[in-house]
Amino acid sequence: MNKPPSIRSLILFLVLLAIFGVFGAKYMLGKHSASTTDQLAIVWPNIAGMPAQERAFLVELALTCNVVARQPVRAEVIDCLRSTTAQMQPGANQRLDRLIQEAPPAAQPR
């Protein structure tokens, strides 16, 4: 006859599962965050040096439209960001347009 697992072993298993979940979630969030920043850096190579409010605005747009699911091409990134400004507060589209105008021009393919 099999003996059921003890309460101590069940608690240990749940603690290990929780620890694994926390580290897995941190890894996935970090990877997603890096991918989002990489996509935004296609349009704004100096994204890390931007003022925090502007960077946060762009990241919010990028996360809302799921920019990492798009092709890593300047036009795709901009199209994705524009698709979410209509759902945001008034003036978001103008703010995005200003940031796009301030972005360095796209490199010409050779």
PDB file as gemmi writes it, atoms N, CA and C in Angstrom:
CRYST1    1.000    1.000    1.000  90.00  90.00  90.00 P 1                      
ATOM      1  N   MET A   1       0.833  -1.172   0.000  1.00  0.00           N  
ATOM      2  CA  MET A   1       0.000   0.000   0.000  1.00  0.00           C  
ATOM      3  C   MET A   1       0.885   1.244   0.000  1.00  0.00           C  
ATOM      4  N   ASN A   2       0.521   2.205  -0.875  1.00  0.00           N  
ATOM      5  CA  ASN A   2       1.310   3.431  -0.981  1.00  0.00           C  
ATOM      6  C   ASN A   2       0.924   4.424   0.097  1.00  0.00           C  
ATOM      7  N   LYS A   3       1.934   5.054   0.620  1.00  0.00           N  
ATOM      8  CA  LYS A   3       1.734   6.056   1.667  1.00  0.00           C  
ATOM      9  C   LYS A   3       1.549   7.425   0.998  1.00  0.00           C  
ATOM     10  N   PRO A   4       0.540   8.208   1.386  1.00  0.00           N  
ATOM     11  CA  PRO A   4       0.342   9.530   0.770  1.00  0.00           C  
ATOM     12  C   PRO A   4       1.495  10.466   1.162  1.00  0.00           C  
ATOM     13  N   PRO A   5       1.770  11.470   0.305  1.00  0.00           N  
ATOM     14  CA  PRO A   5       2.859  12.397   0.621  1.00  0.00           C  
ATOM     15  C   PRO A   5       2.545  13.178   1.893  1.00  0.00           C  
ATOM     16  N   SER A   6       3.591  13.493   2.615  1.00  0.00           N  
ATOM     17  CA  SER A   6       3.400  14.247   3.860  1.00  0.00           C  
ATOM     18  C   SER A   6       3.132  15.717   3.549  1.00  0.00           C  
ATOM     19  N   ILE A   7       2.596  16.393   4.527  1.00  0.00           N  
ATOM     20  CA  ILE A   7       2.316  17.819   4.400  1.00  0.00           C  
ATOM     21  C   ILE A   7       3.621  18.581   4.172  1.00  0.00           C  
ATOM     22  N   ARG A   8       4.673  18.185   4.845  1.00  0.00           N  
ATOM     23  CA  ARG A   8       5.972  18.847   4.714  1.00  0.00           C  
ATOM     24  C   ARG A   8       6.490  18.746   3.274  1.00  0.00           C  
ATOM     25  N   SER A   9       6.375  17.591   2.659  1.00  0.00           N  
ATOM     26  CA  SER A   9       6.862  17.434   1.282  1.00  0.00           C  
ATOM     27  C   SER A   9       5.990  18.229   0.305  1.00  0.00           C  
ATOM     28  N   LEU A  10       4.696  18.308   0.552  1.00  0.00           N  
ATOM     29  CA  LEU A  10       3.821  19.114  -0.301  1.00  0.00           C  
ATOM     30  C   LEU A  10       4.153  20.599  -0.191  1.00  0.00           C  
ATOM     31  N   ILE A  11       4.395  21.063   1.024  1.00  0.00           N  
ATOM     32  CA  ILE A  11       4.761  22.470   1.222  1.00  0.00           C  
ATOM     33  C   ILE A  11       6.097  22.763   0.563  1.00  0.00           C  
ATOM     34  N   LEU A  12       7.054  21.883   0.706  1.00  0.00           N  
ATOM     35  CA  LEU A  12       8.361  22.065   0.066  1.00  0.00           C  
ATOM     36  C   LEU A  12       8.204  22.123  -1.451  1.00  0.00           C  
ATOM     37  N   PHE A  13       7.396  21.256  -1.997  1.00  0.00           N  
ATOM     38  CA  PHE A  13       7.158  21.262  -3.442  1.00  0.00           C  
ATOM     39  C   PHE A  13       6.523  22.580  -3.883  1.00  0.00           C  
ATOM     40  N   LEU A  14       5.533  23.085  -3.140  1.00  0.00           N  
ATOM     41  CA  LEU A  14       4.880  24.352  -3.489  1.00  0.00           C  
ATOM     42  C   LEU A  14       5.843  25.530  -3.383  1.00  0.00           C  
ATOM     43  N   VAL A  15       6.710  25.521  -2.380  1.00  0.00           N  
ATOM     44  CA  VAL A  15       7.706  26.590  -2.232  1.00  0.00           C  
ATOM     45  C   VAL A  15       8.680  26.568  -3.413  1.00  0.00           C  
ATOM     46  N   LEU A  16       9.160  25.396  -3.775  1.00  0.00           N  
ATOM     47  CA  LEU A  16      10.063  25.289  -4.924  1.00  0.00           C  
ATOM     48  C   LEU A  16       9.368  25.723  -6.217  1.00  0.00           C  
ATOM     49  N   LEU A  17       8.126  25.358  -6.375  1.00  0.00           N  
ATOM     50  CA  LEU A  17       7.366  25.764  -7.547  1.00  0.00           C  
ATOM     51  C   LEU A  17       7.195  27.286  -7.592  1.00  0.00           C  
ATOM     52  N   ALA A  18       6.921  27.895  -6.449  1.00  0.00           N  
ATOM     53  CA  ALA A  18       6.770  29.355  -6.376  1.00  0.00           C  
ATOM     54  C   ALA A  18       8.082  30.052  -6.711  1.00  0.00           C  
ATOM     55  N   ILE A  19       9.192  29.549  -6.194  1.00  0.00           N  
ATOM     56  CA  ILE A  19      10.501  30.145  -6.481  1.00  0.00           C  
ATOM     57  C   ILE A  19      10.803  30.045  -7.971  1.00  0.00           C  
ATOM     58  N   PHE A  20      10.551  28.885  -8.536  1.00  0.00           N  
ATOM     59  CA  PHE A  20      10.756  28.700  -9.974  1.00  0.00           C  
ATOM     60  C   PHE A  20       9.876  29.658 -10.769  1.00  0.00           C  
ATOM     61  N   GLY A  21       8.641  29.833 -10.363  1.00  0.00           N  
ATOM     62  CA  GLY A  21       7.716  30.741 -11.046  1.00  0.00           C  
ATOM     63  C   GLY A  21       8.162  32.185 -11.006  1.00  0.00           C  
ATOM     64  N   VAL A  22       8.661  32.617  -9.841  1.00  0.00           N  
ATOM     65  CA  VAL A  22       9.125  33.996  -9.703  1.00  0.00           C  
ATOM     66  C   VAL A  22      10.316  34.251 -10.618  1.00  0.00           C  
ATOM     67  N   PHE A  23      11.298  33.362 -10.589  1.00  0.00           N  
ATOM     68  CA  PHE A  23      12.478  33.552 -11.430  1.00  0.00           C  
ATOM     69  C   PHE A  23      12.130  33.431 -12.914  1.00  0.00           C  
ATOM     70  N   GLY A  24      11.237  32.540 -13.255  1.00  0.00           N  
ATOM     71  CA  GLY A  24      10.807  32.407 -14.649  1.00  0.00           C  
ATOM     72  C   GLY A  24      10.081  33.655 -15.130  1.00  0.00           C  
ATOM     73  N   ALA A  25       9.217  34.204 -14.299  1.00  0.00           N  
ATOM     74  CA  ALA A  25       8.487  35.414 -14.660  1.00  0.00           C  
ATOM     75  C   ALA A  25       9.437  36.601 -14.825  1.00  0.00           C  
ATOM     76  N   LYS A  26      10.400  36.732 -13.908  1.00  0.00           N  
ATOM     77  CA  LYS A  26      11.374  37.828 -14.021  1.00  0.00           C  
ATOM     78  C   LYS A  26      12.179  37.701 -15.307  1.00  0.00           C  
ATOM     79  N   TYR A  27      12.559  36.491 -15.650  1.00  0.00           N  
ATOM     80  CA  TYR A  27      13.326  36.269 -16.879  1.00  0.00           C  
ATOM     81  C   TYR A  27      12.498  36.653 -18.100  1.00  0.00           C  
ATOM     82  N   MET A  28      11.260  36.191 -18.150  1.00  0.00           N  
ATOM     83  CA  MET A  28      10.410  36.471 -19.308  1.00  0.00           C  
ATOM     84  C   MET A  28      10.089  37.959 -19.420  1.00  0.00           C  
ATOM     85  N   LEU A  29       9.819  38.621 -18.300  1.00  0.00           N  
ATOM     86  CA  LEU A  29       9.541  40.054 -18.334  1.00  0.00           C  
ATOM     87  C   LEU A  29      10.770  40.834 -18.775  1.00  0.00           C  
ATOM     88  N   GLY A  30      11.932  40.432 -18.306  1.00  0.00           N  
ATOM     89  CA  GLY A  30      13.172  41.098 -18.720  1.00  0.00           C  
ATOM     90  C   GLY A  30      13.421  40.919 -20.207  1.00  0.00           C  
ATOM     91  N   LYS A  31      13.173  39.721 -20.697  1.00  0.00           N  
ATOM     92  CA  LYS A  31      13.369  39.442 -22.126  1.00  0.00           C  
ATOM     93  C   LYS A  31      12.371  40.247 -22.962  1.00  0.00           C  
ATOM     94  N   HIS A  32      11.125  40.321 -22.532  1.00  0.00           N  
ATOM     95  CA  HIS A  32      10.109  41.082 -23.252  1.00  0.00           C  
ATOM     96  C   HIS A  32      10.442  42.574 -23.224  1.00  0.00           C  
ATOM     97  N   SER A  33      10.888  43.055 -22.093  1.00  0.00           N  
ATOM     98  CA  SER A  33      11.265  44.463 -21.966  1.00  0.00           C  
ATOM     99  C   SER A  33      12.427  44.805 -22.892  1.00  0.00           C  
ATOM    100  N   ALA A  34      13.414  43.932 -22.951  1.00  0.00           N  
ATOM    101  CA  ALA A  34      14.561  44.160 -23.838  1.00  0.00           C  
ATOM    102  C   ALA A  34      14.132  44.128 -25.296  1.00  0.00           C  
ATOM    103  N   SER A  35      13.235  43.229 -25.654  1.00  0.00           N  
ATOM    104  CA  SER A  35      12.744  43.150 -27.033  1.00  0.00           C  
ATOM    105  C   SER A  35      11.971  44.414 -27.411  1.00  0.00           C  
ATOM    106  N   THR A  36      11.165  44.906 -26.488  1.00  0.00           N  
ATOM    107  CA  THR A  36      10.402  46.129 -26.735  1.00  0.00           C  
ATOM    108  C   THR A  36      11.349  47.303 -26.949  1.00  0.00           C  
ATOM    109  N   THR A  37      12.355  47.425 -26.092  1.00  0.00           N  
ATOM    110  CA  THR A  37      13.327  48.507 -26.221  1.00  0.00           C  
ATOM    111  C   THR A  37      14.104  48.382 -27.527  1.00  0.00           C  
ATOM    112  N   ASP A  38      14.452  47.181 -27.916  1.00  0.00           N  
ATOM    113  CA  ASP A  38      15.167  46.971 -29.183  1.00  0.00           C  
ATOM    114  C   ASP A  38      14.317  47.420 -30.371  1.00  0.00           C  
ATOM    115  N   GLN A  39      13.028  47.119 -30.334  1.00  0.00           N  
ATOM    116  CA  GLN A  39      12.143  47.541 -31.420  1.00  0.00           C  
ATOM    117  C   GLN A  39      12.046  49.069 -31.469  1.00  0.00           C  
ATOM    118  N   LEU A  40      11.924  49.707 -30.311  1.00  0.00           N  
ATOM    119  CA  LEU A  40      11.845  51.167 -30.278  1.00  0.00           C  
ATOM    120  C   LEU A  40      13.162  51.802 -30.718  1.00  0.00           C  
ATOM    121  N   ALA A  41      14.270  51.130 -30.457  1.00  0.00           N  
ATOM    122  CA  ALA A  41      15.586  51.660 -30.838  1.00  0.00           C  
ATOM    123  C   ALA A  41      15.770  51.680 -32.348  1.00  0.00           C  
ATOM    124  N   ILE A  42      14.941  50.987 -33.091  1.00  0.00           N  
ATOM    125  CA  ILE A  42      15.001  51.056 -34.553  1.00  0.00           C  
ATOM    126  C   ILE A  42      14.658  52.467 -35.007  1.00  0.00           C  
ATOM    127  N   VAL A  43      13.692  53.090 -34.347  1.00  0.00           N  
ATOM    128  CA  VAL A  43      13.276  54.453 -34.692  1.00  0.00           C  
ATOM    129  C   VAL A  43      14.058  55.474 -33.879  1.00  0.00           C  
ATOM    130  N   TRP A  44      14.258  55.195 -32.605  1.00  0.00           N  
ATOM    131  CA  TRP A  44      14.966  56.105 -31.698  1.00  0.00           C  
ATOM    132  C   TRP A  44      16.198  55.403 -31.137  1.00  0.00           C  
ATOM    133  N   PRO A  45      17.317  55.455 -31.837  1.00  0.00           N  
ATOM    134  CA  PRO A  45      18.526  54.771 -31.355  1.00  0.00           C  
ATOM    135  C   PRO A  45      18.995  55.263 -29.980  1.00  0.00           C  
ATOM    136  N   ASN A  46      18.611  56.470 -29.621  1.00  0.00           N  
ATOM    137  CA  ASN A  46      19.013  57.040 -28.328  1.00  0.00           C  
ATOM    138  C   ASN A  46      17.920  56.902 -27.275  1.00  0.00           C  
ATOM    139  N   ILE A  47      17.094  55.880 -27.381  1.00  0.00           N  
ATOM    140  CA  ILE A  47      15.955  55.708 -26.474  1.00  0.00           C  
ATOM    141  C   ILE A  47      16.387  55.688 -25.004  1.00  0.00           C  
ATOM    142  N   ALA A  48      17.535  55.124 -24.724  1.00  0.00           N  
ATOM    143  CA  ALA A  48      17.993  55.048 -23.331  1.00  0.00           C  
ATOM    144  C   ALA A  48      18.322  56.430 -22.776  1.00  0.00           C  
ATOM    145  N   GLY A  49      18.680  57.367 -23.625  1.00  0.00           N  
ATOM    146  CA  GLY A  49      19.032  58.709 -23.184  1.00  0.00           C  
ATOM    147  C   GLY A  49      17.892  59.702 -23.227  1.00  0.00           C  
ATOM    148  N   MET A  50      16.710  59.250 -23.632  1.00  0.00           N  
ATOM    149  CA  MET A  50      15.553  60.141 -23.704  1.00  0.00           C  
ATOM    150  C   MET A  50      15.061  60.487 -22.304  1.00  0.00           C  
ATOM    151  N   PRO A  51      14.358  61.620 -22.170  1.00  0.00           N  
ATOM    152  CA  PRO A  51      13.735  61.922 -20.875  1.00  0.00           C  
ATOM    153  C   PRO A  51      12.786  60.795 -20.467  1.00  0.00           C  
ATOM    154  N   ALA A  52      12.703  60.555 -19.187  1.00  0.00           N  
ATOM    155  CA  ALA A  52      11.926  59.423 -18.662  1.00  0.00           C  
ATOM    156  C   ALA A  52      10.465  59.472 -19.098  1.00  0.00           C  
ATOM    157  N   GLN A  53       9.859  60.662 -19.137  1.00  0.00           N  
ATOM    158  CA  GLN A  53       8.443  60.760 -19.513  1.00  0.00           C  
ATOM    159  C   GLN A  53       8.232  60.366 -20.975  1.00  0.00           C  
ATOM    160  N   GLU A  54       9.128  60.802 -21.844  1.00  0.00           N  
ATOM    161  CA  GLU A  54       8.997  60.457 -23.265  1.00  0.00           C  
ATOM    162  C   GLU A  54       9.224  58.965 -23.481  1.00  0.00           C  
ATOM    163  N   ARG A  55      10.231  58.431 -22.812  1.00  0.00           N  
ATOM    164  CA  ARG A  55      10.528  56.999 -22.922  1.00  0.00           C  
ATOM    165  C   ARG A  55       9.348  56.179 -22.405  1.00  0.00           C  
ATOM    166  N   ALA A  56       8.782  56.575 -21.273  1.00  0.00           N  
ATOM    167  CA  ALA A  56       7.638  55.857 -20.705  1.00  0.00           C  
ATOM    168  C   ALA A  56       6.433  55.917 -21.647  1.00  0.00           C  
ATOM    169  N   PHE A  57       6.223  57.049 -22.292  1.00  0.00           N  
ATOM    170  CA  PHE A  57       5.131  57.200 -23.244  1.00  0.00           C  
ATOM    171  C   PHE A  57       5.301  56.231 -24.413  1.00  0.00           C  
ATOM    172  N   LEU A  58       6.509  56.160 -24.959  1.00  0.00           N  
ATOM    173  CA  LEU A  58       6.777  55.264 -26.082  1.00  0.00           C  
ATOM    174  C   LEU A  58       6.655  53.799 -25.671  1.00  0.00           C  
ATOM    175  N   VAL A  59       7.133  53.466 -24.488  1.00  0.00           N  
ATOM    176  CA  VAL A  59       7.041  52.086 -24.010  1.00  0.00           C  
ATOM    177  C   VAL A  59       5.582  51.699 -23.782  1.00  0.00           C  
ATOM    178  N   GLU A  60       4.797  52.626 -23.241  1.00  0.00           N  
ATOM    179  CA  GLU A  60       3.372  52.341 -23.037  1.00  0.00           C  
ATOM    180  C   GLU A  60       2.685  52.062 -24.373  1.00  0.00           C  
ATOM    181  N   LEU A  61       2.977  52.881 -25.377  1.00  0.00           N  
ATOM    182  CA  LEU A  61       2.410  52.644 -26.704  1.00  0.00           C  
ATOM    183  C   LEU A  61       2.865  51.292 -27.257  1.00  0.00           C  
ATOM    184  N   ALA A  62       4.162  51.017 -27.104  1.00  0.00           N  
ATOM    185  CA  ALA A  62       4.731  49.781 -27.652  1.00  0.00           C  
ATOM    186  C   ALA A  62       4.129  48.543 -26.982  1.00  0.00           C  
ATOM    187  N   LEU A  63       3.937  48.600 -25.692  1.00  0.00           N  
ATOM    188  CA  LEU A  63       3.347  47.460 -24.994  1.00  0.00           C  
ATOM    189  C   LEU A  63       1.870  47.290 -25.341  1.00  0.00           C  
ATOM    190  N   THR A  64       1.166  48.405 -25.515  1.00  0.00           N  
ATOM    191  CA  THR A  64      -0.253  48.341 -25.851  1.00  0.00           C  
ATOM    192  C   THR A  64      -0.471  47.719 -27.223  1.00  0.00           C  
ATOM    193  N   CYS A  65       0.372  48.077 -28.187  1.00  0.00           N  
ATOM    194  CA  CYS A  65       0.188  47.542 -29.539  1.00  0.00           C  
ATOM    195  C   CYS A  65       0.967  46.248 -29.763  1.00  0.00           C  
ATOM    196  N   ASN A  66       1.709  45.794 -28.751  1.00  0.00           N  
ATOM    197  CA  ASN A  66       2.513  44.567 -28.832  1.00  0.00           C  
ATOM    198  C   ASN A  66       3.517  44.653 -29.983  1.00  0.00           C  
ATOM    199  N   VAL A  67       4.362  45.651 -29.905  1.00  0.00           N  
ATOM    200  CA  VAL A  67       5.321  45.925 -30.983  1.00  0.00           C  
ATOM    201  C   VAL A  67       6.268  44.759 -31.235  1.00  0.00           C  
ATOM    202  N   VAL A  68       6.525  43.925 -30.249  1.00  0.00           N  
ATOM    203  CA  VAL A  68       7.449  42.802 -30.456  1.00  0.00           C  
ATOM    204  C   VAL A  68       6.875  41.757 -31.407  1.00  0.00           C  
ATOM    205  N   ALA A  69       5.565  41.802 -31.646  1.00  0.00           N  
ATOM    206  CA  ALA A  69       4.956  40.870 -32.589  1.00  0.00           C  
ATOM    207  C   ALA A  69       5.090  41.351 -34.036  1.00  0.00           C  
ATOM    208  N   ARG A  70       5.549  42.582 -34.208  1.00  0.00           N  
ATOM    209  CA  ARG A  70       5.714  43.164 -35.548  1.00  0.00           C  
ATOM    210  C   ARG A  70       7.120  42.907 -36.067  1.00  0.00           C  
ATOM    211  N   GLN A  71       7.274  43.101 -37.373  1.00  0.00           N  
ATOM    212  CA  GLN A  71       8.596  42.982 -37.989  1.00  0.00           C  
ATOM    213  C   GLN A  71       9.494  44.111 -37.461  1.00  0.00           C  
ATOM    214  N   PRO A  72      10.773  43.841 -37.248  1.00  0.00           N  
ATOM    215  CA  PRO A  72      11.675  44.889 -36.749  1.00  0.00           C  
ATOM    216  C   PRO A  72      12.090  45.851 -37.867  1.00  0.00           C  
ATOM    217  N   VAL A  73      11.105  46.595 -38.351  1.00  0.00           N  
ATOM    218  CA  VAL A  73      11.293  47.566 -39.431  1.00  0.00           C  
ATOM    219  C   VAL A  73      10.714  48.893 -38.955  1.00  0.00           C  
ATOM    220  N   ARG A  74      11.381  49.981 -39.282  1.00  0.00           N  
ATOM    221  CA  ARG A  74      10.974  51.305 -38.825  1.00  0.00           C  
ATOM    222  C   ARG A  74       9.488  51.584 -39.103  1.00  0.00           C  
ATOM    223  N   ALA A  75       9.038  51.349 -40.334  1.00  0.00           N  
ATOM    224  CA  ALA A  75       7.651  51.636 -40.697  1.00  0.00           C  
ATOM    225  C   ALA A  75       6.665  50.798 -39.875  1.00  0.00           C  
ATOM    226  N   GLU A  76       7.006  49.558 -39.593  1.00  0.00           N  
ATOM    227  CA  GLU A  76       6.135  48.693 -38.792  1.00  0.00           C  
ATOM    228  C   GLU A  76       6.041  49.191 -37.353  1.00  0.00           C  
ATOM    229  N   VAL A  77       7.164  49.608 -36.803  1.00  0.00           N  
ATOM    230  CA  VAL A  77       7.179  50.116 -35.419  1.00  0.00           C  
ATOM    231  C   VAL A  77       6.310  51.366 -35.333  1.00  0.00           C  
ATOM    232  N   ILE A  78       6.497  52.289 -36.264  1.00  0.00           N  
ATOM    233  CA  ILE A  78       5.717  53.534 -36.243  1.00  0.00           C  
ATOM    234  C   ILE A  78       4.238  53.240 -36.442  1.00  0.00           C  
ATOM    235  N   ASP A  79       3.908  52.355 -37.367  1.00  0.00           N  
ATOM    236  CA  ASP A  79       2.510  51.993 -37.611  1.00  0.00           C  
ATOM    237  C   ASP A  79       1.877  51.397 -36.360  1.00  0.00           C  
ATOM    238  N   CYS A  80       2.608  50.550 -35.682  1.00  0.00           N  
ATOM    239  CA  CYS A  80       2.108  49.937 -34.451  1.00  0.00           C  
ATOM    240  C   CYS A  80       1.818  50.999 -33.393  1.00  0.00           C  
ATOM    241  N   LEU A  81       2.766  51.918 -33.208  1.00  0.00           N  
ATOM    242  CA  LEU A  81       2.582  52.968 -32.200  1.00  0.00           C  
ATOM    243  C   LEU A  81       1.413  53.870 -32.557  1.00  0.00           C  
ATOM    244  N   ARG A  82       1.281  54.212 -33.827  1.00  0.00           N  
ATOM    245  CA  ARG A  82       0.164  55.068 -34.263  1.00  0.00           C  
ATOM    246  C   ARG A  82      -1.186  54.381 -34.038  1.00  0.00           C  
ATOM    247  N   SER A  83      -1.225  53.070 -34.156  1.00  0.00           N  
ATOM    248  CA  SER A  83      -2.487  52.349 -34.006  1.00  0.00           C  
ATOM    249  C   SER A  83      -3.055  52.453 -32.595  1.00  0.00           C  
ATOM    250  N   THR A  84      -2.231  52.790 -31.634  1.00  0.00           N  
ATOM    251  CA  THR A  84      -2.712  52.856 -30.251  1.00  0.00           C  
ATOM    252  C   THR A  84      -2.995  54.274 -29.776  1.00  0.00           C  
ATOM    253  N   THR A  85      -2.511  55.298 -30.499  1.00  0.00           N  
ATOM    254  CA  THR A  85      -2.708  56.666 -30.018  1.00  0.00           C  
ATOM    255  C   THR A  85      -4.167  57.079 -30.055  1.00  0.00           C  
ATOM    256  N   ALA A  86      -4.955  56.490 -30.947  1.00  0.00           N  
ATOM    257  CA  ALA A  86      -6.381  56.837 -31.027  1.00  0.00           C  
ATOM    258  C   ALA A  86      -7.115  56.433 -29.754  1.00  0.00           C  
ATOM    259  N   GLN A  87      -6.630  55.417 -29.077  1.00  0.00           N  
ATOM    260  CA  GLN A  87      -7.281  54.917 -27.869  1.00  0.00           C  
ATOM    261  C   GLN A  87      -6.828  55.663 -26.615  1.00  0.00           C  
ATOM    262  N   MET A  88      -5.821  56.520 -26.767  1.00  0.00           N  
ATOM    263  CA  MET A  88      -5.247  57.187 -25.599  1.00  0.00           C  
ATOM    264  C   MET A  88      -5.850  58.582 -25.409  1.00  0.00           C  
ATOM    265  N   GLN A  89      -5.296  59.321 -24.463  1.00  0.00           N  
ATOM    266  CA  GLN A  89      -5.774  60.647 -24.151  1.00  0.00           C  
ATOM    267  C   GLN A  89      -5.577  61.586 -25.348  1.00  0.00           C  
ATOM    268  N   PRO A  90      -6.372  62.651 -25.407  1.00  0.00           N  
ATOM    269  CA  PRO A  90      -6.207  63.617 -26.498  1.00  0.00           C  
ATOM    270  C   PRO A  90      -4.775  64.177 -26.504  1.00  0.00           C  
ATOM    271  N   GLY A  91      -4.250  64.363 -27.666  1.00  0.00           N  
ATOM    272  CA  GLY A  91      -2.901  64.901 -27.795  1.00  0.00           C  
ATOM    273  C   GLY A  91      -1.835  63.830 -27.934  1.00  0.00           C  
ATOM    274  N   ALA A  92      -2.199  62.563 -27.748  1.00  0.00           N  
ATOM    275  CA  ALA A  92      -1.205  61.485 -27.833  1.00  0.00           C  
ATOM    276  C   ALA A  92      -0.660  61.375 -29.255  1.00  0.00           C  
ATOM    277  N   ASN A  93      -1.531  61.544 -30.245  1.00  0.00           N  
ATOM    278  CA  ASN A  93      -1.093  61.450 -31.632  1.00  0.00           C  
ATOM    279  C   ASN A  93      -0.110  62.574 -31.969  1.00  0.00           C  
ATOM    280  N   GLN A  94      -0.394  63.793 -31.498  1.00  0.00           N  
ATOM    281  CA  GLN A  94       0.513  64.916 -31.740  1.00  0.00           C  
ATOM    282  C   GLN A  94       1.847  64.700 -31.024  1.00  0.00           C  
ATOM    283  N   ARG A  95       1.793  64.162 -29.841  1.00  0.00           N  
ATOM    284  CA  ARG A  95       3.020  63.887 -29.086  1.00  0.00           C  
ATOM    285  C   ARG A  95       3.874  62.847 -29.811  1.00  0.00           C  
ATOM    286  N   LEU A  96       3.234  61.803 -30.318  1.00  0.00           N  
ATOM    287  CA  LEU A  96       3.960  60.791 -31.063  1.00  0.00           C  
ATOM    288  C   LEU A  96       4.540  61.384 -32.349  1.00  0.00           C  
ATOM    289  N   ASP A  97       3.752  62.198 -33.056  1.00  0.00           N  
ATOM    290  CA  ASP A  97       4.258  62.837 -34.278  1.00  0.00           C  
ATOM    291  C   ASP A  97       5.495  63.684 -33.992  1.00  0.00           C  
ATOM    292  N   ARG A  98       5.471  64.417 -32.887  1.00  0.00           N  
ATOM    293  CA  ARG A  98       6.624  65.246 -32.520  1.00  0.00           C  
ATOM    294  C   ARG A  98       7.849  64.373 -32.259  1.00  0.00           C  
ATOM    295  N   LEU A  99       7.660  63.269 -31.553  1.00  0.00           N  
ATOM    296  CA  LEU A  99       8.784  62.379 -31.263  1.00  0.00           C  
ATOM    297  C   LEU A  99       9.325  61.728 -32.539  1.00  0.00           C  
ATOM    298  N   ILE A 100       8.439  61.405 -33.456  1.00  0.00           N  
ATOM    299  CA  ILE A 100       8.891  60.820 -34.728  1.00  0.00           C  
ATOM    300  C   ILE A 100       9.697  61.843 -35.518  1.00  0.00           C  
ATOM    301  N   GLN A 101       9.244  63.094 -35.519  1.00  0.00           N  
ATOM    302  CA  GLN A 101       9.971  64.149 -36.223  1.00  0.00           C  
ATOM    303  C   GLN A 101      11.350  64.390 -35.606  1.00  0.00           C  
ATOM    304  N   GLU A 102      11.452  64.230 -34.290  1.00  0.00           N  
ATOM    305  CA  GLU A 102      12.724  64.435 -33.603  1.00  0.00           C  
ATOM    306  C   GLU A 102      13.675  63.237 -33.758  1.00  0.00           C  
ATOM    307  N   ALA A 103      13.138  62.107 -34.189  1.00  0.00           N  
ATOM    308  CA  ALA A 103      13.955  60.902 -34.363  1.00  0.00           C  
ATOM    309  C   ALA A 103      14.913  61.099 -35.532  1.00  0.00           C  
ATOM    310  N   PRO A 104      16.102  60.495 -35.446  1.00  0.00           N  
ATOM    311  CA  PRO A 104      17.019  60.592 -36.581  1.00  0.00           C  
ATOM    312  C   PRO A 104      16.425  59.907 -37.809  1.00  0.00           C  
ATOM    313  N   PRO A 105      16.777  60.396 -38.993  1.00  0.00           N  
ATOM    314  CA  PRO A 105      16.223  59.775 -40.201  1.00  0.00           C  
ATOM    315  C   PRO A 105      16.673  58.325 -40.333  1.00  0.00           C  
ATOM    316  N   ALA A 106      15.882  57.567 -41.049  1.00  0.00           N  
ATOM    317  CA  ALA A 106      16.205  56.155 -41.257  1.00  0.00           C  
ATOM    318  C   ALA A 106      17.454  56.044 -42.106  1.00  0.00           C  
ATOM    319  N   ALA A 107      18.274  55.064 -41.793  1.00  0.00           N  
ATOM    320  CA  ALA A 107      19.486  54.822 -42.591  1.00  0.00           C  
ATOM    321  C   ALA A 107      19.077  54.288 -43.952  1.00  0.00           C  
ATOM    322  N   GLN A 108      19.746  54.763 -44.969  1.00  0.00           N  
ATOM    323  CA  GLN A 108      19.459  54.309 -46.326  1.00  0.00           C  
ATOM    324  C   GLN A 108      20.130  52.954 -46.572  1.00  0.00           C  
ATOM    325  N   PRO A 109      19.393  51.987 -47.105  1.00  0.00           N  
ATOM    326  CA  PRO A 109      20.021  50.684 -47.393  1.00  0.00           C  
ATOM    327  C   PRO A 109      21.059  50.823 -48.487  1.00  0.00           C  
ATOM    328  N   ARG A 110      22.102  50.043 -48.392  1.00  0.00           N  
ATOM    329  CA  ARG A 110      23.187  50.102 -49.384  1.00  0.00           C  
ATOM    330  C   ARG A 110      23.031  49.028 -50.409  1.00  0.00           C  
TER     331      ARG A 110                                                      
END                                                                             
